[in-house]
Each structure stands twice: as structure tokens, then as C-alpha cells.
Amino acid sequence: MTVIDTRDQTEYKLSSWSLAELLPEPSPDVIAERIAEVEAAVVELEAERSLLSPTMTAESLFGVVRQYERLVERLTVLDAYGSLWFSSDTQSRGAQSYRNRLKQLITGWYNRILFFELWWKGLQDDEADALLPTRAEHSDYRHFLESLRRLKPYTLNERSEQIVNLKDANGISGVLTLYSMLTNRLEFHLEVDGETQTLTRDSLMSHAFSPDPQRRGAAYRELYRVYENEATILAQIYIHRVRDWESENLEIRGFSTPISVRNVLNDVPDASVQVLLEVVRENAPLFRRYFHLKAGWLGLDRLRRYDLYAPLASSDKEIPYRDAVSSVLGTFGRFHPSFSNLARRVFDDEHIDSEIRKGKRGGAFCSTVLPRMTPWVLVNYTGRVRDVATLAHELGHAIHSMLACGHSVLTQHPSLPLAETASVFSEMLMTDRLLQEEQDPLTRREILATFVDDIYATVLRQAYFVLFELSAHDAIRQGASLDELNEMYMDNLREQFADSIELPDEFQYEWLSIPHIFQTPFYCYAYSFGQLLVLALYRRFLEEGEAFKPSYLKMLSYGGSARPEVILAEAGIDIADPEFWRGGFQVVEERIRELEAIEV
């Protein structure tokens, strides 16, 4: 299998990123200057408070929103610097100190300007309608203001909102920072070729994709041995996370269910999310069928959970980073020149952190700060074929942001379920290209199997995380212990896999190792949503070819400047229709049939 694109001979090297565009250096003088600039902008906005009135003109309101926007830009830059610095080195005392100081300051500033959002949400509908901007060039501000009013039923009075902000900054946010610090400092030990190595989590889990079944098992056992040692502390963090979520959002704000908080923030109806989860659940047997096939290819009666992502190829191939980057950029260019040109900006601007380092945050993400800035991308590149897909995925996020750069900082970010539209599509472009260029049956089987593995990880696994969260929130409300939560998680895995997978006991600790469950409750259905949406879009691309691209680029260029239902309606998609979601699974079944038909 080759992933080299000879059209781009740039010598891409593993690197850390530069944050100089956000802050030239974190010196006391520079930080003090930026803080003073924000303080002056806060005071300027506070001066507008007495002018806010239902009888003010729409033009006057527009002026206040512009001031608010400029202030949010300044706050976002200061906050992003701390977040990205901390992600690149979670053990840095300087990063921790800066981040903690800024969290306190930003909380204070937001509390002082909270009056604007609360005043706007408190208006009667007819009063708000009369003040909404009507000019086309102000459409971003209109959407921003309309979105704020969606949260009106769950908004408290000003003093209560200020107290909640202080509570979050000094309470649950600090607890979640401890979770990040604790889990990112963990070290793992694995014997490789007769030598015991000390590894980060990402380096350890690269061995979960090894062709050696003993090494795969050893990697997973070591991962959960370490997490079991920390289980009591991590479970307490989660229990307090859930209690805080429930107390604030259900008891105080009045949301109907724990997941409805996320749904409202995502601007997706509860019923549509419920339909999505039900359709995913009913399609679990499709993946069990695939796991039985994979067991046969590996010469096993049944897959162990250790073998879920086992490669079918006989070699543990390593892809040099420079080749991976060239391949991704070349694939993007074949789809559309703007895709490769925008992705290349991430490298040209030194906005990518790709090397493995102790203390660096695990996993991968793309951080969009301001519309005029190239996004920052973090990956932990270990040379696996899957790392190439991860690189394409995160660069897809960056492309999405840059296509939406014409919007305000208030509306550039797409809603969470649409945030995966470009990233997953980019992964599929990579897979499709490899399949087009490969004729060898064994290699084609490997590519297709990797595709189905990834679909499982992005759709079924993520949806079942959310199903576990739903059960866990209810159980913690009833006083559940760590042992009870572990058993619930094993029941969750048993439902997913039935008799297709052998489940070792140590996987009861897996949920403790999933950051999204802690940091962003119910986040994970966005992956399922995005993947199934992209499967439908990709099928349309294969059918329509060049005619598909303008509408797809338009969809991405919206960012978050319109409601998801409006953006998707333009594409003829109804997310409340179970058949739409089932259509995504039809694509998966087609790939499984291709696998069944390959003779090797």
C-alpha cells in the first residue's frame, strides 16, 4: 500500500506549533498589555448598558453587537493561547499558571458583560423582532441574536448567572483540569522486541494496531492496568462532573433531561437525536456480522476485544510523516484545489503540532480561534496508516473553518453535529483514493476493513458512549458506585458485541479513559451524526461528480451562520426521518458485501 503523492516534494517534518500569532511571548509585560486592552474594551462595553432599551434603533443595537464582537475576539485570543499552550505541555507550570490566571480574569470579564445577553434574552418577542438587523451584510449578527434567544427559557437572572460562572471557574473547571493533568501524565510500560519501553498513551495504543496478537493484548492490558490504579480518583471526578451537570442544568435551569442540554446547544431537536441513537442501536448486528468475518480472516473462532482494530496485512507498516502529509494534500487537491491550498496553510503558518512528547495532550484536535487566523491542529503522529486518516480528519476541520472565514467570530463555528462534515468527508476521500489505486485483493481487503473499523469507531462506538452516559447519569442520581458504573459499562459493551467479541474484564475501566465523557457530556453523538451524514453526502458525490462540489462547498462555507436544519434542508436532508440515518448504514453494508466478495 502506498500513500506517497509525488506532486508535493516539500520536506514535511514532525514539529511543534508556533503560537506567536496569538501572543509573541508569555512575558509579564506582554500579558499585562493584553489584559489592559481587554479591560479597556470591557469598560467601553459597560458604558453602553444604560443605552439598552426596547425603544433603541436597530442601528444602535448593531453598534453594541460590534463592540461585543471585538471584545469576544480579544477574549478568545487570550483564552486560546492558554488552552493551546497547556495542550502542548500539560505539565508546564507556566502554562498551568497562565491558564488558571486567565480563567479567573475571563470569568470576571464575562460576568461584567453578561448584562447584554441577559437584556436581549429578556425582551418580549415583538420587541426583539423590531430590533433585529435586516440588512443582508448583517445576517451573521441577526443569526447570533436569534440563537441567543433560543436559550431564553434556560437563562437565569444576572446575579445567578454570575454565580454559576464563578462556580464553574473555581469548581468543575478546576476538577476537569485535574482530570486532564492526571491522565496526560500517566506512563505505560510495554515490552517491544525484548526491550521494556516507557510510553505515552498514544504511543502505547499504536501497538493496538500491531499484527502481533500478543502485543495487542499486552498494550490493552497495560492501558487498563494503569487506569485501574487511578480508577477511584477518576470515578470521583466523573461523579462530581455528573452531579454538577444535573444540579445546574436540570434543577436550576430547567432542562428536561441531561442530554437535552447538549441538544439545545447543538440546535438539534431531542426527537432527532433519539431517532439517531435508535437507528444506530438497531444496526449493531451489521457490525457483529463484520466482526465474525474478521475473526475468520485472522484465523480465530472469535475476536477478542484486543483484536478489534487488528490489521489484516502481515506487516506493521510505518508511513513516514512527510509521505503522509504529501498524500493528504495531494488527495485534497484531486477533490478541489481550495482543499489542498487551505490545508497547506496549516503547515506554512506553523500551526501544526505533530510530534510525540511526554506531557503533550493525547489524541488529536483542530482549534479555530478567529476567522482571520489559520486554525491550529494537534496530532500525535506515530506512523500508522490510521494516523494518515487522522491527519486528513483534523485538516478537514481546518478547511471547514477557513471556508467559513467570511463570518463573524460569533457565527464561524458550525454546530457540533455539523462540525464533522468536512473532517469525515476528508477521511473518505483518502480511503476512496487508495481503493481506486489498489488492485491487489489482500491490500483492498485491508483498506476496506480499515474503513469499516473506522466506521464502527466513529458511529457505533460513539453512540454507545452516549447510551452509557444516559444510563450513568441516571445511576449516579441514584448513588451508583464505581463498581456499579463499571458493570453498567460492561453491559453496554455486551449489547454492542453480543457473541461476536470476547470481552476481557479489564475493559470495565475503558469509560474512565474517554475524555469527552468527562469534559463535554453527550458530545459523542456528534461523531455518529457527522459520519452518517457524510456517508449520505459521499454517496451523492459519487453519483453526481463535479456537480456535487459547489453545493458541498456552500454547505461548509455556512460555518455556524445558519441553523443546522436550514443548512441540511438545502441538501434535502431530514434528520427526523429514520430512513435518512438508515441510508448511511446501507453504505456500510455495501462495503461489507465488497469484503465478503473478495477472494484471496
C-alpha positions, 0 to 999 in steps of 0.5 A, spaced: 500 500 500 502 506 498 500 513 500 506 517 497 503 523 492 509 525 488 506 532 486 508 535 493 516 534 494 516 539 500 520 536 506 514 535 511 517 534 518 514 532 525 514 539 529 511 543 534 506 549 533 508 556 533 503 560 537 506 567 536 500 569 532 496 569 538 501 572 543 509 573 541 511 571 548 508 569 555 512 575 558 509 579 564 509 585 560 506 582 554 500 579 558 499 585 562 498 589 555 493 584 553 489 584 559 489 592 559 486 592 552 481 587 554 479 591 560 479 597 556 474 594 551 470 591 557 469 598 560 467 601 553 462 595 553 459 597 560 458 604 558 453 602 553 448 598 558 444 604 560 443 605 552 439 598 552 432 599 551 426 596 547 425 603 544 433 603 541 434 603 533 436 597 530 442 601 528 444 602 535 443 595 537 448 593 531 453 598 534 453 594 541 453 587 537 460 590 534 463 592 540 461 585 543 464 582 537 471 585 538 471 584 545 469 576 544 475 576 539 480 579 544 477 574 549 478 568 545 485 570 543 487 570 550 483 564 552 486 560 546 493 561 547 492 558 554 488 552 552 493 551 546 499 552 550 497 547 556 495 542 550 502 542 548 505 541 555 500 539 560 505 539 565 508 546 564 507 550 570 507 556 566 502 554 562 498 551 568 499 558 571 497 562 565 491 558 564 488 558 571 490 566 571 486 567 565 480 563 567 479 567 573 480 574 569 475 571 563 470 569 568 470 576 571 470 579 564 464 575 562 460 576 568 461 584 567 458 583 560 453 578 561 448 584 562 447 584 554 445 577 553 441 577 559 437 584 556 436 581 549 434 574 552 429 578 556 425 582 551 418 580 549 418 577 542 415 583 538 420 587 541 426 583 539 423 582 532 423 590 531 430 590 533 433 585 529 438 587 523 435 586 516 440 588 512 443 582 508 451 584 510 448 583 517 445 576 517 451 573 521 449 578 527 441 577 526 443 569 526 447 570 533 441 574 536 436 569 534 440 563 537 441 567 543 434 567 544 433 560 543 436 559 550 431 564 553 427 559 557 434 556 560 437 563 562 437 565 569 437 572 572 444 576 572 446 575 579 445 567 578 448 567 572 454 570 575 454 565 580 454 559 576 460 562 572 464 563 578 462 556 580 464 553 574 471 557 574 473 555 581 469 548 581 468 543 575 473 547 571 478 546 576 476 538 577 476 537 569 483 540 569 485 535 574 482 530 570 486 532 564 493 533 568 492 526 571 491 522 565 496 526 560 501 524 565 500 517 566 506 512 563 505 505 560 510 500 560 510 495 554 515 490 552 517 491 544 522 486 541 525 484 548 526 491 550 521 494 556 519 501 553 516 507 557 510 510 553 505 515 552 498 513 551 498 514 544 504 511 543 502 505 547 495 504 543 499 504 536 501 497 538 493 496 538 494 496 531 500 491 531 499 484 527 502 481 533 496 478 537 500 478 543 502 485 543 495 487 542 493 484 548 499 486 552 498 494 550 490 493 552 492 490 558 497 495 560 492 501 558 487 498 563 492 496 568 494 503 569 487 506 569 485 501 574 490 504 579 487 511 578 480 508 577 477 511 584 480 518 583 477 518 576 470 515 578 470 521 583 471 526 578 466 523 573 461 523 579 462 530 581 462 532 573 455 528 573 452 531 579 454 538 577 451 537 570 444 535 573 444 540 579 445 546 574 442 544 568 436 540 570 434 543 577 436 550 576 435 551 569 430 547 567 432 542 562 428 536 561 433 531 561 441 531 561 442 530 554 437 535 552 442 540 554 447 538 549 441 538 544 439 545 545 446 547 544 447 543 538 440 546 535 438 539 534 431 537 536 431 531 542 426 527 537 432 527 532 437 525 536 433 519 539 431 517 532 439 517 531 441 513 537 435 508 535 437 507 528 444 506 530 442 501 536 438 497 531 444 496 526 449 493 531 448 486 528 451 489 521 457 490 525 457 483 529 456 480 522 463 484 520 466 482 526 465 474 525 468 475 518 474 478 521 475 473 526 475 468 520 480 472 516 485 472 522 484 465 523 480 465 530 473 462 532 472 469 535 475 476 536 477 478 542 476 485 544 484 486 543 483 484 536 478 489 534 482 494 530 487 488 528 490 489 521 489 484 516 496 485 512 502 481 515 506 487 516 506 493 521 507 498 516 510 505 518 508 511 513 513 516 514 510 523 516 512 527 510 509 521 505 503 522 509 502 529 509 504 529 501 498 524 500 493 528 504 494 534 500 495 531 494 488 527 495 485 534 497 487 537 491 484 531 486 477 533 490 478 541 489 484 545 489 481 550 495 482 543 499 489 542 498 491 550 498 487 551 505 490 545 508 497 547 506 496 553 510 496 549 516 503 547 515 506 554 512 503 558 518 506 553 523 500 551 526 501 544 526 503 540 532 505 533 530 510 530 534 510 525 540 512 528 547 511 526 554 506 531 557 503 533 550 495 532 550 493 525 547 489 524 541 488 529 536 484 536 535 483 542 530 482 549 534 479 555 530 480 561 534 478 567 529 476 567 522 482 571 520 487 566 523 489 559 520 486 554 525 491 550 529 491 542 529 494 537 534 496 530 532 500 525 535 503 522 529 506 515 530 506 512 523 500 508 522 496 508 516 490 510 521 494 516 523 494 518 515 486 518 516 487 522 522 491 527 519 486 528 513 480 528 519 483 534 523 485 538 516 478 537 514 476 541 520 481 546 518 478 547 511 471 547 514 473 553 518 477 557 513 471 556 508 467 559 513 472 565 514 467 570 511 463 570 518 463 573 524 467 570 530 460 569 533 457 565 527 464 561 524 463 555 528 458 550 525 454 546 530 457 540 533 453 535 529 455 539 523 462 540 525 464 533 522 462 534 515 468 536 512 473 532 517 469 525 515 468 527 508 476 528 508 477 521 511 473 518 505 476 521 500 483 518 502 480 511 503 476 512 496 483 514 493 487 508 495 481 503 493 481 506 486 489 505 486 489 498 489 488 492 485 491 487 489 485 483 493 489 482 500 491 490 500 483 492 498 481 487 503 485 491 508 483 498 506 476 496 506 476 493 513 480 499 515 474 503 513 469 499 516 473 499 523 473 506 522 466 506 521 464 502 527 469 507 531 466 513 529 458 511 529 457 505 533 462 506 538 460 513 539 453 512 540 454 507 545 458 512 549 452 516 549 447 510 551 452 509 557 452 516 559 444 516 559 444 510 563 450 513 568 447 519 569 441 516 571 445 511 576 449 516 579 442 520 581 441 514 584 448 513 588 451 508 583 458 506 585 464 505 581 463 498 581 456 499 579 458 504 573 463 499 571 458 493 570 453 498 567 459 499 562 460 492 561 453 491 559 453 496 554 459 493 551 455 486 551 449 489 547 454 492 542 458 485 541 453 480 543 457 473 541 461 476 536 467 479 541 470 476 547 470 481 552 476 481 557 474 484 564 479 489 564 475 493 559 470 495 565 475 501 566 475 503 558 469 509 560 474 512 565 479 513 559 474 517 554 475 524 555 469 527 552 465 523 557 468 527 562 469 534 559 463 535 554 457 530 556 453 527 550 458 530 545 459 523 542 453 523 538 456 528 534 461 523 531 455 518 529 451 524 526 457 527 522 459 520 519 452 518 517 451 524 514 457 524 510 456 517 508 449 520 505 453 526 502 459 521 499 454 517 496 451 523 492 458 525 490 459 519 487 453 519 483 453 526 481 461 528 480 463 535 479 456 537 480 456 535 487 462 540 489 459 547 489 453 545 493 458 541 498 462 547 498 456 552 500 454 547 505 461 548 509 462 555 507 455 556 512 460 555 518 455 556 524 451 562 520 445 558 519 441 553 523 443 546 522 436 544 519 436 550 514 443 548 512 441 540 511 434 542 508 438 545 502 441 538 501 434 535 502 436 532 508 431 530 514 434 528 520 427 526 523 426 521 518 429 514 520 430 512 513 435 518 512 440 515 518 438 508 515 441 510 508 448 511 511 448 504 514 446 501 507 453 504 505 456 500 510 453 494 508 455 495 501 462 495 503 461 489 507 458 485 501 465 488 497 469 484 503 465 478 503 466 478 495 473 478 495 477 472 494 484 471 496 
